[in-house]
Amino acid sequence: MQFLAPIVSRKIIANNTVEVVCKAHSAFSFKAGQYVTVTIPALSDRPIRERFRDFSIASSPSEPSKIAFSFRTSPHQSPYKHYITTCPIGTELEVEGPKGVFTLPDNLTTPLVFIAGGVGVTPFLSMICFATETQSPQQIHLITSNSSPDRAVYIEEIRTIADNNPHVTLTEHIGRIDANFLREEITLTTKNALWYIAGPPAMVHTIQTMLEHEGIHPANLRSESFTGYA
Ligand SMILES: Cc1cc2nc3c(=O)[nH]c(=O)nc-3n(C[C@H](O)[C@H](O)[C@H](O)COP(=O)(O)OP(=O)(O)OC[C@H]3O[C@@H](n4cnc5c(N)ncnc54)[C@H](O)[C@@H]3O)c2cc1C
């Protein structure tokens, strides 16, 4: 579906990282892990590709009236990011979705390993919030990877979930994930787990290749590439 969604809040959630929360249409619903396409009506005079971006929904489907998404900013950011970080609260954005199949499996007995590159943690936050709220028995191990601790998005929320939900465990990694690190993460339990990877395309591709090299079956790999990030 497609609808106009006013921005209800916006805040900095980590170094160079902003969260925007919009009010969704009353008929909107989504699955944890899905994304939306967000178009800025005020940029209608710009070339089409500059007017929209895709964002994974960071909030939980238990609260479908709220669409939270987060993204990195930079000093030389696109007109899109400039507008969305400076426009008044209440500005309406055009939201299309939900989209995507990067969602929790139906089978609750398979353990899951989530690998998040930077802001790629957003679909996983939605999934672990939803799994926690619904008291899912699924075992979920989340690995966050950031270039520095101050870039770790939603880390306080994630630590709180991991501290209180025995089904969710967390490894916070600083720096690039390499084959040695992955080898240590591949245990008897995770060998046959479903592995989910989200983040910049190059990171997703590299980790997927390394996991396959370490013996994880391609059928057990799911990924979401945040196309647009180098
Ligand atoms: C399924 C999905 C989910 C995503 N979720 C998030 C998220 O939760 N948080 C987040 O920060 N980013 C997410 N992204 C990436 C996001 O859509 C932006 O591309 C990214 O934030 C960079 O935008 P920018 O304006 O800073 O980059 P720019 O520097 O303006 O973009 C670089 C170039 O890439 C082009 N481009 C941007 N997006 C795409 C695209 N999807 N496909 C092809 N070309 C593109 C632009 O037109 C521009 O020419 C997601 C992407 C996808 C496909």
The ligand as a Tripos MOL2 file, in Angstrom:
@<TRIPOS>MOLECULE
LIG
   53    58     1     0     0
SMALL
NO_CHARGES

@<TRIPOS>ATOM
      1 C1         16.0800   -3.4600    0.9700 C.3       1 LIG1
      2 C2         16.8810   -2.2720    1.4110 C.ar      1 LIG1
      3 C3         16.8220   -1.8580    2.7250 C.ar      1 LIG1
      4 C4         17.5690   -0.7600    3.1460 C.ar      1 LIG1
      5 N1         17.4910   -0.3700    4.4510 N.ar      1 LIG1
      6 C5         18.2350    0.6750    4.8730 C.ar      1 LIG1
      7 C6         18.1830    1.0940    6.2240 C.ar      1 LIG1
      8 O1         17.4400    0.5600    7.0550 O.2       1 LIG1
      9 N2         18.9820    2.1160    6.5990 N.ar      1 LIG1
     10 C7         19.8220    2.7430    5.6810 C.ar      1 LIG1
     11 O2         20.5270    3.6680    6.0700 O.2       1 LIG1
     12 N3         19.8600    2.3840    4.4120 N.ar      1 LIG1
     13 C8         19.0990    1.3720    3.9690 C.ar      1 LIG1
     14 N4         19.1470    1.0090    2.6610 N.ar      1 LIG1
     15 C9         19.9720    1.8250    1.7500 C.3       1 LIG1
     16 C10        19.2530    3.1570    1.4830 C.3       1 LIG1
     17 O3         18.1310    2.9380    0.6410 O.3       1 LIG1
     18 C11        20.1840    4.1960    0.8280 C.3       1 LIG1
     19 O4         20.6290    3.7240   -0.3960 O.3       1 LIG1
     20 C12        21.3770    4.5210    1.6940 C.3       1 LIG1
     21 O5         20.9250    5.0030    2.9430 O.3       1 LIG1
     22 C13        22.2960    5.5570    1.0260 C.3       1 LIG1
     23 O6         21.5490    6.7020    0.7570 O.3       1 LIG1
     24 P1         22.2670    8.1290    0.5550 P.3       1 LIG1
     25 O7         21.2000    9.1090    0.1850 O.co2     1 LIG1
     26 O8         23.1130    8.4370    1.7270 O.co2     1 LIG1
     27 O9         23.2640    7.8300   -0.5740 O.3       1 LIG1
     28 P2         23.5780    8.5300   -1.9090 P.3       1 LIG1
     29 O10        24.9960    8.9150   -1.7920 O.co2     1 LIG1
     30 O11        22.6420    9.5870   -2.3770 O.co2     1 LIG1
     31 O12        23.3370    7.2830   -2.8550 O.3       1 LIG1
     32 C14        24.3230    6.8160   -3.6590 C.3       1 LIG1
     33 C15        23.7320    6.4950   -5.0110 C.3       1 LIG1
     34 O13        23.0070    5.2600   -4.9170 O.3       1 LIG1
     35 C16        21.7150    5.4210   -5.4920 C.3       1 LIG1
     36 N5         20.8510    4.5470   -4.7300 N.ar      1 LIG1
     37 C17        20.3670    4.7780   -3.4870 C.ar      1 LIG1
     38 N6         19.6250    3.7330   -3.0870 N.ar      1 LIG1
     39 C18        19.6570    2.8420   -4.1040 C.ar      1 LIG1
     40 C19        19.0630    1.5730   -4.2980 C.ar      1 LIG1
     41 N7         18.3050    0.9930   -3.3350 N.pl3     1 LIG1
     42 N8         19.3060    0.9270   -5.4610 N.ar      1 LIG1
     43 C20        20.0620    1.4910   -6.4370 C.ar      1 LIG1
     44 N9         20.6390    2.6950   -6.2900 N.ar      1 LIG1
     45 C21        20.4290    3.3500   -5.1520 C.ar      1 LIG1
     46 C22        21.3930    6.8890   -5.3760 C.3       1 LIG1
     47 O14        20.4710    7.3010   -6.3590 O.3       1 LIG1
     48 C23        22.7510    7.5300   -5.5610 C.3       1 LIG1
     49 O15        23.0290    7.6920   -6.9380 O.3       1 LIG1
     50 C24        18.3970   -0.0630    2.2140 C.ar      1 LIG1
     51 C25        18.4360   -0.4680    0.8800 C.ar      1 LIG1
     52 C26        17.6920   -1.5550    0.4720 C.ar      1 LIG1
     53 C27        17.7440   -1.9700   -0.9690 C.3       1 LIG1
@<TRIPOS>BOND
     1     1     2 1
     2     2     3 ar
     3     2    52 ar
     4     3     4 ar
     5     4     5 ar
     6     4    50 ar
     7     5     6 ar
     8     6     7 ar
     9     6    13 1
    10     7     8 2
    11     7     9 ar
    12     9    10 ar
    13    10    11 2
    14    10    12 ar
    15    12    13 ar
    16    13    14 ar
    17    14    15 1
    18    14    50 ar
    19    15    16 1
    20    16    17 1
    21    16    18 1
    22    18    19 1
    23    18    20 1
    24    20    21 1
    25    20    22 1
    26    22    23 1
    27    23    24 1
    28    24    25 2
    29    24    26 1
    30    24    27 1
    31    27    28 1
    32    28    29 2
    33    28    30 1
    34    28    31 1
    35    31    32 1
    36    32    33 1
    37    33    34 1
    38    33    48 1
    39    34    35 1
    40    35    36 1
    41    35    46 1
    42    36    37 ar
    43    36    45 ar
    44    37    38 ar
    45    38    39 ar
    46    39    40 ar
    47    39    45 ar
    48    40    41 1
    49    40    42 ar
    50    42    43 ar
    51    43    44 ar
    52    44    45 ar
    53    46    47 1
    54    46    48 1
    55    48    49 1
    56    50    51 ar
    57    51    52 ar
    58    52    53 1
@<TRIPOS>SUBSTRUCTURE
     1 LIG1         1 GROUP 0 **** ****
